[in-house]
Amino acid sequence: MDNSKQDDFLSYIKAFLGNLYQLLKKLLSFVDDKLSSKETEYDINQPSDKKQNARGKWRWLAIALAVIMLLSIFNNAEQLSREEIPYNQFLKAVKENQVERVVVTEKYMIGNMKNGEEFTTFPLWNEELAELMESHDVEYLVRSSESWLGNILFNWVIPMVILVFIWSWFFRRTAAGGPGREFLNIGNKIRIHPETGSKITFDDVAGADDAKQELKETIDFLRTPEKIQKLGGRMPKGVLLVGSPGTGKTLLARAVSGEAGVPFFNISGSEFIELFVGVGAARVRELFEQARQKAPCIIFIDELDAIGRSRGGPVVMGGHDEREQTLNQLLTEMDGFDPSSGVVVMAATNRPEVLDKALLRAGRFDRQIVVDKPDMLDRVEILKLHCKHLTLAEDIDFAVIARRTPGLVGADLANIANEAAIIATRHEQDKVTMANFEAAIDRVLTGPEKKNRALSPDEKRRVAYHEAGHALVAEQVPTGQPVHKISIIPRGVSALGFTLQLPVEEKFLSTEDELKDQLAILLGGRMSEELVLGSISTGAQNDLEKASEIARNMVCYLGMSKKLGPLTYGKRQQLQFLPTEETEQRNYSEETARLVDSEIKALIDEAQKRARDILTRQRKILDQLADLLQEREVIGREELTELLKK
């Protein structure tokens, strides 16, 4: 190769290396920017030294790719260093016996002239080429266009590098555990809430005074464990919060962490269970290992029943079920760590009856705290807490709102406060009024108004007499709760009207007389239709279901039948995997069953007779109340009281 060609080749290599250097520099800068722009939230699975290692791996990967590209270029250097000649010129040189030697590959030919010049050309393959070179004594060699280096690079090294890169990418996204980063849900999702964030304390939890009092002792143990150790005692290993959904179990656990000022490990029970067997157990080990390093701290497992169900069920997969392995590892870890290390395990569940007995024994979850539904005073405090950011009118009475919402939990009350604000915004009001709260309660309890569902005059009259019958019987029976509102506006899916009673005080027991009065109230609507209109309708279906259930409970489970006496008949069993459904196991004879049916029917007949007698005596008031309902559609306590006085 002459000097000019050599200079051109060196210039080509120099330009290529310069471009390769700039590309490598930009690639490394891009990698650094991407790694630096990741979220800085503290993650126990990615400490700072691991992030540095990740940055170093990215750099080495970029350098390796550059080296592979460089080797690929030098692999073809033999072709690039030779002068390319046209194919017809090559054929002419062969015919003139100027070609000495040729190397034939699949893509090109390189060779030497007899005068020492080197050349390369890209031929148009044909069968006569070999005969032509042989007839002119040209030495030729046929080989693959790929050298041993290219074969190794493109058949082994590069595919392996791509596979490793793809697997590393999936593994990093899996380990990160952020939204959208899960691949087959593998990887650790344990999180520590940083202390720099907004802390939740007991001031942010309204009501639940008994639960907070018991949890304060846990806080004292975390802050000053030497107090109980001085007396020879030990910290409780586990605290189980039991209560209905929405009562604030998770909020209480966060408040304990905020009050104690310790790291808070938060993980849901369902996050332990994964597709592959053994992942859940490994995650439990990782959780407790990290907790010991951060002690004193709190581990909070939400929805414990997802992994803590009783192991007495049928054997699944030969007894090696993933859930069972995870539960066994949790039991082992709770037994294994030192109670003086300052690690407290808190858990929450609304289904304590399905938990494994090994979880509930002493030494694991030592304390079980019931987070019950709030009473009226607690509901007042919860409403004040959720309404402190709202602009309220002067007519707001939290006591009335609390009395209207018996049995509702904190989440329901928060929803009511938010619905009241939405209704006020819809009407372009400057403040949230009591009427907005009334409308919000009606929406939450009975569903939204169906203003486009127009009743015919006959249906409207029937619904008015039905609801008037309920209200009038409720006002006349001795233990009936005061009627707060009557409405014949359709709501929800199938409710054409409702009669709302407001309890005077919180009650946890019901007497036999109260239950009988409740039966009469439920059947008052049906009796009103039959008495005035001469026929009954399907509108009393829900009333009959409730009345039948109350009467059956009185006879079978509450011992309120004189003929059957103070005994329980039948055994209720909750289905194992469907706890909201119940099945009854009969433990009595057919003769007793007939007697049970007759006693239930006697209670219903007695309630019907009482409701009919009341409505017959108050027929004039019943007609006036039904007419007023048809006119106004909604009647409050004041209008009803005024009508009854007349």
C-alpha positions in Angstrom: 0.0 0.0 0.0 1.6 3.3 -1.1 2.0 6.3 1.2 -1.1 8.2 0.0 -3.4 5.2 0.6 -1.8 4.6 4.0 -2.4 8.3 4.9 -6.0 8.0 3.9 -6.5 4.9 5.9 -4.9 6.4 9.0 -7.0 9.5 8.6 -10.1 7.3 8.4 -9.1 5.5 11.6 -8.3 8.7 13.4 -11.7 10.3 12.4 -13.5 7.1 13.5 -11.7 7.0 16.9 -12.5 10.7 17.4 -16.2 10.1 16.7 -16.2 7.0 18.9 -14.7 9.0 21.8 -17.3 11.7 21.5 -20.1 9.0 21.4 -18.6 7.3 24.5 -18.4 10.6 26.3 -22.0 11.5 25.6 -23.1 8.0 26.6 -21.3 8.2 30.0 -22.8 11.7 30.6 -26.2 10.4 29.8 -25.8 7.5 32.2 -24.6 9.9 35.0 -27.6 12.2 34.4 -30.1 9.4 34.5 -28.6 7.9 37.7 -28.5 11.4 39.4 -32.1 12.2 38.4 -33.5 9.2 40.2 -35.7 9.9 43.2 -33.8 10.6 46.4 -36.2 8.9 48.8 -34.4 6.7 51.2 -34.7 3.0 50.2 -33.2 0.3 52.3 -32.6 -1.8 49.2 -30.5 0.8 47.5 -28.0 2.4 49.8 -25.5 5.0 48.5 -22.7 2.6 48.0 -24.9 0.4 45.9 -25.8 3.4 43.8 -22.1 4.1 43.2 -21.6 0.5 42.2 -24.5 0.8 39.8 -23.0 3.9 38.2 -19.6 2.1 37.9 -21.4 -0.9 36.2 -23.0 1.5 33.7 -19.6 3.0 32.9 -17.9 -0.3 32.3 -20.8 -1.4 30.1 -20.4 1.7 27.9 -16.6 1.1 27.7 -17.2 -2.6 26.8 -19.5 -1.6 24.0 -17.0 0.9 22.6 -14.2 -1.8 22.7 -16.4 -4.2 20.8 -17.1 -1.7 18.1 -13.4 -0.9 17.9 -12.5 -4.6 17.5 -15.1 -5.0 14.9 -13.6 -2.1 12.9 -10.1 -3.5 13.2 -11.4 -6.9 12.2 -12.3 -5.4 8.8 -9.0 -3.4 8.7 -7.6 -5.8 6.1 -10.4 -4.9 3.7 -10.3 -1.2 4.5 -6.5 -1.0 3.9 -6.7 -2.2 0.2 -7.7 -0.1 -2.8 -11.1 -1.0 -4.2 -11.2 -1.6 -8.0 -14.2 -2.2 -10.2 -15.2 -5.8 -10.9 -14.8 -5.4 -14.7 -11.3 -4.1 -14.1 -10.6 -7.2 -12.0 -11.9 -9.5 -14.8 -9.7 -7.7 -17.3 -6.7 -8.1 -15.1 -7.3 -11.8 -14.8 -7.6 -12.2 -18.5 -4.3 -10.3 -19.0 -2.6 -12.6 -16.4 -1.9 -9.7 -14.0 -3.5 -11.3 -10.9 -1.3 -13.4 -8.7 -3.4 -14.4 -5.7 -7.1 -13.9 -4.6 -9.0 -14.6 -1.4 -12.7 -15.2 -2.1 -15.3 -14.6 0.6 -19.0 -14.5 0.6 -19.2 -10.7 0.4 -15.9 -9.5 -1.3 -12.6 -10.5 -2.8 -9.1 -9.3 -1.8 -5.9 -10.1 -3.6 -2.5 -9.2 -4.9 -1.4 -8.2 -8.4 1.8 -9.6 -9.8 3.3 -6.1 -9.6 2.8 -6.1 -5.8 -0.4 -3.9 -5.6 -3.2 -5.0 -3.3 -6.8 -4.7 -4.2 -10.4 -5.4 -3.1 -13.5 -5.7 -5.1 -17.1 -6.7 -4.7 -17.9 -9.2 -7.4 -21.1 -10.2 -9.3 -21.0 -13.9 -8.6 -21.3 -16.4 -11.5 -20.2 -19.9 -12.1 -17.6 -18.9 -14.8 -15.4 -17.0 -12.3 -13.6 -20.0 -10.9 -13.0 -21.4 -14.4 -11.6 -18.0 -15.5 -9.2 -17.7 -12.6 -8.1 -21.4 -13.0 -7.4 -21.0 -16.7 -5.1 -18.0 -16.1 -3.2 -19.7 -13.2 -4.6 -17.4 -10.5 -4.1 -18.9 -7.0 -7.4 -18.4 -5.2 -8.6 -19.3 -1.7 -12.3 -19.5 -0.7 -13.2 -18.8 2.9 -16.0 -17.3 5.0 -16.2 -13.6 5.2 -16.3 -13.8 9.1 -13.0 -14.1 10.9 -12.6 -16.0 14.2 -12.9 -12.7 16.0 -16.1 -11.7 14.3 -17.5 -15.1 14.9 -16.8 -15.0 18.6 -18.0 -11.4 18.9 -21.3 -11.6 17.0 -22.2 -15.2 17.8 -21.2 -15.4 21.5 -20.1 -12.2 23.1 -22.6 -9.7 21.9 -25.7 -12.0 22.4 -24.5 -12.8 25.9 -23.9 -9.1 26.7 -27.5 -8.3 25.5 -29.0 -11.0 27.6 -27.1 -9.9 30.7 -28.1 -6.3 30.1 -31.8 -7.2 29.7 -31.7 -9.3 32.8 -30.0 -6.6 34.8 -32.5 -4.0 33.6 -35.5 -6.2 34.7 -33.7 -6.9 38.0 -33.1 -3.2 38.7 -36.7 -2.3 38.0 -37.9 -5.2 40.2 -35.6 -4.2 43.1 -36.7 -0.6 42.8 -40.3 -1.6 43.6 -41.7 1.8 42.5 -45.0 2.3 40.6 -44.8 0.5 37.2 -41.4 -1.1 38.0 -42.6 -4.5 39.0 -41.8 -7.5 36.8 -43.9 -10.5 37.8 -44.1 -8.7 41.2 -40.7 -9.9 42.3 -38.5 -7.8 44.5 -38.6 -6.1 47.8 -41.1 -3.4 48.5 -40.1 -2.6 52.1 -40.2 1.2 52.7 -39.0 3.4 55.6 -40.9 6.6 56.0 -38.2 9.3 56.5 -38.3 11.3 59.6 -38.1 14.5 57.6 -41.6 14.0 56.3 -44.8 15.3 58.0 -45.3 13.3 61.1 -48.6 11.9 62.1 -49.3 12.0 65.9 -52.2 11.1 68.1 -53.5 14.7 67.6 -54.3 13.6 64.1 -56.4 10.7 65.3 -59.8 11.6 66.7 -61.6 9.2 69.0 -60.3 5.7 69.8 -59.2 6.9 73.3 -58.9 3.4 74.7 -56.7 2.2 71.8 -54.5 5.3 72.1 -54.0 4.7 75.8 -52.8 1.2 75.3 -50.5 2.3 72.4 -48.9 5.0 74.5 -47.3 2.3 76.6 -45.8 0.8 73.5 -44.3 4.3 72.7 -42.8 4.5 76.2 -41.2 1.1 75.7 -39.7 2.2 72.4 -38.4 5.5 73.9 -37.1 4.2 77.2 -36.9 0.4 77.1 -34.7 0.4 80.3 -37.8 1.2 82.4 -39.4 -2.2 82.0 -36.1 -4.0 81.8 -35.2 -2.6 85.2 -38.2 -4.4 86.6 -37.3 -7.7 84.8 -40.0 -7.4 82.2 -39.8 -7.3 78.5 -41.3 -5.2 75.7 -44.3 -6.7 73.9 -43.1 -8.3 70.7 -46.3 -7.7 68.7 -49.4 -5.5 68.8 -52.4 -6.6 66.8 -55.0 -3.9 65.9 -58.4 -5.5 65.3 -61.4 -3.5 64.0 -63.8 -2.9 61.1 -62.6 -1.4 57.9 -62.1 2.3 58.1 -61.8 2.6 61.9 -58.3 4.0 61.6 -56.0 1.0 62.4 -53.3 2.1 59.9 -53.6 5.7 61.0 -53.0 4.6 64.6 -49.9 2.7 63.6 -48.5 5.7 61.8 -49.3 7.8 64.8 -47.3 5.5 67.1 -44.3 5.8 64.8 -44.6 9.6 64.7 -45.0 9.8 68.5 -42.0 7.5 69.1 -39.8 9.2 66.5 -38.5 5.9 65.1 -38.3 4.4 61.6 -41.5 2.9 60.4 -41.4 -0.2 58.1 -44.8 -0.4 56.3 -45.7 -3.4 54.1 -49.0 -5.0 53.2 -49.6 -8.6 53.8 -50.5 -9.2 50.2 -47.1 -8.0 49.1 -45.4 -11.0 50.7 -47.2 -13.5 48.4 -45.7 -13.7 44.9 -45.8 -15.9 41.9 -42.7 -17.9 42.8 -42.5 -20.1 45.9 -40.0 -18.8 48.4 -40.1 -15.1 47.5 -42.5 -14.3 50.4 -40.3 -16.1 53.0 -37.2 -14.3 51.6 -39.0 -11.0 51.9 -39.9 -11.7 55.5 -36.2 -12.5 56.3 -35.1 -9.3 54.6 -37.7 -7.2 56.5 -36.6 -8.4 59.9 -32.9 -8.2 59.0 -33.3 -4.5 58.0 -35.5 -3.8 61.1 -32.7 -5.1 63.4 -30.2 -2.8 61.7 -32.6 0.2 62.3 -33.7 -0.7 65.8 -35.5 0.8 67.6 -38.2 0.8 65.0 -41.7 -0.4 64.1 -42.7 -3.0 61.6 -46.3 -2.6 60.5 -48.0 -5.3 58.4 -51.3 -4.2 57.1 -54.0 -6.8 56.2 -52.3 -9.5 58.2 -55.0 -12.1 57.2 -53.5 -12.2 53.7 -50.6 -14.3 55.0 -51.8 -15.3 58.5 -54.8 -17.5 57.7 -55.2 -20.7 59.7 -53.2 -23.6 58.3 -55.9 -26.1 59.1 -57.4 -26.0 55.6 -56.8 -28.5 52.7 -53.3 -29.3 51.7 -52.3 -27.2 48.6 -49.4 -28.3 46.4 -48.2 -31.1 48.6 -48.2 -28.9 51.7 -45.7 -26.4 50.4 -48.0 -23.6 49.7 -46.3 -20.2 49.3 -48.6 -18.6 51.9 -47.8 -21.3 54.4 -44.1 -20.9 53.9 -44.4 -17.2 54.4 -46.4 -17.6 57.6 -43.9 -20.2 58.9 -41.1 -17.7 58.3 -43.0 -14.9 60.0 -43.6 -17.1 63.0 -39.9 -18.1 63.1 -38.7 -14.5 62.9 -41.0 -13.3 65.6 -39.7 -16.0 67.9 -36.1 -15.3 66.9 -35.4 -11.7 67.5 -34.6 -10.3 71.0 -37.4 -8.4 72.5 -34.9 -6.0 74.1 -33.6 -5.0 70.7 -36.4 -2.4 70.3 -38.2 -3.9 67.3 -42.0 -3.9 67.7 -44.2 -5.7 65.2 -47.6 -4.1 64.6 -50.3 -5.6 62.4 -53.9 -4.8 61.5 -56.7 -7.0 60.4 -60.5 -6.9 60.2 -60.8 -10.7 60.2 -59.2 -12.0 63.4 -61.3 -15.1 63.3 -59.3 -16.5 60.3 -55.9 -15.9 61.8 -53.7 -18.9 62.7 -53.6 -19.6 66.4 -49.8 -19.7 66.4 -49.8 -16.0 65.5 -52.1 -15.1 68.5 -50.3 -16.9 71.2 -48.2 -15.1 73.9 -44.7 -14.3 72.7 -45.8 -13.3 69.2 -48.7 -10.8 69.2 -48.8 -10.2 73.0 -51.3 -7.4 72.8 -54.6 -7.4 70.8 -56.2 -3.9 70.7 -59.7 -3.5 69.5 -60.3 -0.4 67.4 -64.1 -0.3 67.6 -66.5 1.9 65.7 -66.7 5.4 67.2 -69.6 6.3 69.5 -71.5 9.5 69.2 -68.9 11.6 71.1 -66.1 10.2 69.1 -68.0 10.9 65.9 -68.3 14.5 66.9 -64.5 14.7 67.4 -63.8 12.9 64.1 -66.2 15.3 62.2 -64.4 18.3 63.8 -61.1 16.9 62.7 -62.2 16.4 59.1 -64.0 19.7 58.9 -61.2 21.9 60.3 -60.1 22.8 56.8 -63.6 23.5 55.5 -65.3 26.9 55.5 -68.4 26.2 57.7 -71.6 28.1 58.2 -72.8 29.1 61.7 -75.7 26.6 61.6 -73.5 23.5 61.7 -74.4 21.2 64.6 -71.9 18.3 64.8 -74.0 16.6 67.5 -76.9 16.3 65.1 -74.7 15.0 62.3 -73.2 12.5 64.8 -76.6 11.3 65.8 -77.6 10.9 62.2 -74.6 8.6 61.5 -74.7 5.7 64.0 -72.5 2.8 63.0 -70.4 4.8 60.6 -66.6 4.8 60.9 -64.0 7.5 60.4 -63.6 6.9 56.7 -67.4 7.3 56.2 -67.4 10.5 58.2 -64.5 11.9 56.1 -66.5 11.0 53.0 -69.6 12.8 54.3 -67.5 15.9 55.0 -66.1 15.9 51.6 -69.5 15.2 49.9 -70.9 18.2 51.8 -68.1 20.4 50.4 -68.8 19.1 46.9 -72.5 19.8 47.2 -71.8 23.4 48.4 -69.4 23.9 45.5 -72.1 22.6 43.1 -74.5 25.2 44.4 -71.8 27.9 44.2 -72.0 28.6 48.0 -69.4 30.5 50.0 -69.8 28.2 53.0 -70.8 24.7 53.8 -74.1 24.7 55.5 -76.1 22.2 57.6 -78.3 21.5 54.6 -75.2 20.4 52.7 -74.4 17.9 55.4 -77.9 16.6 55.5 -77.8 16.0 51.7 -74.4 14.4 52.0 -75.6 12.0 54.7 -78.6 11.0 52.6 -76.3 10.4 49.6 -73.9 8.3 51.5 -76.6 6.2 53.4 -79.3 5.9 50.7 -77.6 6.8 47.5 -77.9 9.7 45.1 -81.2 11.3 44.1 -82.7 10.0 40.9 -84.3 13.2 39.7 -84.9 11.8 36.3 -86.9 8.9 37.6 -90.4 10.3 37.6 -93.1 8.3 39.4 -96.7 8.1 38.1 -99.4 9.7 40.3 -100.6 6.3 41.5 -97.0 5.2 42.4 -96.3 8.4 44.1 -99.5 8.1 46.2 -98.6 4.5 47.1 -95.0 5.4 48.2 -96.3 8.4 50.2 -98.8 6.2 52.2 -96.0 3.5 52.6 -93.5 5.9 54.1 -96.3 7.7 56.1 -97.2 4.3 57.6 -93.6 3.7 58.8 -93.3 7.2 60.3 -96.7 7.2 62.1 -96.1 3.8 63.7 -92.6 4.8 64.7 -94.0 7.9 66.5 -96.8 5.8 68.3 -94.9 2.7 69.6 -93.5 3.2 73.1 -89.8 2.6 72.2 -89.7 4.0 68.7 -86.9 6.4 67.8 -88.0 9.9 66.7 -88.5 10.3 62.9 -86.0 12.8 61.5 -86.9 12.9 57.9 -89.4 11.4 55.4 -88.7 11.4 51.7 -90.4 10.0 48.6 -87.7 11.0 46.2 -86.2 7.9 44.5 -82.6 7.2 45.5 -80.0 4.6 44.7 -80.8 1.6 42.7 -84.3 0.6 43.9 -85.2 2.8 46.9 -88.3 4.9 46.0 -88.4 6.6 49.4 -87.2 6.3 53.0 -88.1 7.1 56.6 -85.1 8.2 58.7 -85.2 7.8 62.4 -82.7 9.6 64.6 -81.5 7.7 67.7 -81.7 9.8 70.9 -78.7 8.0 72.5 -76.2 5.3 71.7 -77.5 1.8 72.5 -75.6 -1.5 72.6 -78.5 -3.7 73.7 -82.1 -4.2 72.6 -84.9 -5.5 74.8 -87.7 -7.8 73.7 -90.2 -4.9 73.7 -87.8 -2.8 71.5 -87.5 -5.6 69.0 -91.3 -6.1 68.8 -91.8 -2.3 68.3 -89.2 -2.5 65.5 -91.2 -5.3 63.8 -94.3 -3.1 64.0 -92.5 -0.2 62.4 -91.1 -2.3 59.6 -94.6 -3.7 58.8 -96.3 -0.3 59.1 -95.6 0.6 55.5 -97.2 -2.6 54.1 -100.2 -2.3 56.4 -100.7 1.3 55.4 -100.9 0.3 51.7 -103.3 -2.5 52.5 -105.5 -0.4 54.8 -105.9 2.7 52.5 -105.4 1.3 48.9 -106.8 -2.2 49.5 -103.7 -4.0 48.0 -100.0 -4.5 48.7 -97.0 -4.0 46.4 -93.4 -5.1 46.0 -92.2 -2.0 47.8 -92.2 -3.8 51.1 -89.7 -6.5 50.1 -86.8 -5.1 52.1 -89.0 -4.5 55.1 -90.2 -8.1 55.1 -86.6 -9.4 54.9 -85.5 -7.3 57.9 -88.6 -8.3 59.9 -88.2 -12.0 59.2 -84.5 -11.9 60.2 -85.3 -10.1 63.5 -88.1 -12.5 64.3 -85.9 -15.6 63.6 -83.2 -14.2 65.8 -85.6 -13.6 68.6 -86.9 -17.2 68.4 -83.7 -19.2 67.5 -80.8 -17.3 69.1 -82.1 -14.9 71.7 -84.5 -17.2 73.7 -87.5 -14.8 73.4 -90.1 -17.5 72.7 -92.2 -18.7 75.6 -92.9 -22.0 73.9 -89.3 -22.8 73.0 -87.8 -21.3 76.1 -84.3 -19.9 76.7 -82.5 -22.1 74.2 -80.6 -21.5 71.0 -81.6 -23.5 67.9 -79.3 -23.9 65.0 -75.6 -23.1 64.8 -74.3 -20.4 62.6 -71.1 -21.0 60.7 -69.1 -18.6 58.6 -67.8 -19.9 55.4 -64.0 -20.2 55.5 -63.2 -18.2 52.3 -66.4 -16.1 52.2 -66.7 -14.6 55.7 -69.5 -12.3 54.7 -71.9 -15.2 54.0 -73.3 -17.5 56.7 -74.7 -21.0 56.7 -76.8 -22.5 59.4 -76.4 -26.0 60.8 -79.6 -27.5 62.2 -79.3 -29.3 65.5 -83.0 -29.7 66.2 -85.8 -32.1 65.1 -88.5 -31.6 62.5 -91.1 -31.1 65.2 -89.0 -28.3 66.8 -88.6 -26.8 63.3 -92.3 -26.6 62.9 -92.6 -25.0 66.3 -89.9 -22.5 65.3 -91.8 -21.5 62.2 -95.0 -21.1 64.1 -93.4 -18.9 66.7 -91.8 -16.7 64.0 -95.1 -16.4 62.2 -96.8 -15.5 65.5 -94.4 -12.6 66.1 -95.0 -11.3 62.5 -98.8 -11.6 62.9 -98.7 -9.7 66.2 -96.6 -6.9 64.7 -99.0 -6.7 61.7 -102.0 -6.4 64.1 -100.3 -3.7 66.2 -99.4 -1.7 63.1 -102.9 -2.0 61.7 -104.5 -0.9 65.0 -102.3 2.2 65.2 -102.9 3.2 61.6 -106.7 2.6 62.0 -106.8 4.9 65.0 -104.7 7.5 63.3 -106.3 7.3 59.9 -106.9 11.0 59.6 -103.3 11.9 60.4 -102.2 9.2 58.0 -104.1 10.8 55.2 -102.8 14.3 56.0 -99.2 13.1 56.2 -99.5 11.3 52.9 -101.0 14.3 51.2 -98.3 16.6 52.6 -95.6 14.1 51.3 -97.1 14.1 47.8 -97.0 17.9 47.9 -93.5 18.5 49.3 -91.8 15.1 48.7 -89.6 15.7 51.8 -90.8 16.4 55.3 -88.5 17.2 58.3 -89.0 16.7 62.0 -90.6 20.1 62.5 -93.4 19.6 60.0 -94.1 16.1 61.4 -94.2 17.3 65.0 -96.6 20.2 64.0 -98.9 17.8 62.2 -99.0 15.4 65.1 -99.8 18.2 67.6 -102.9 19.2 65.5 
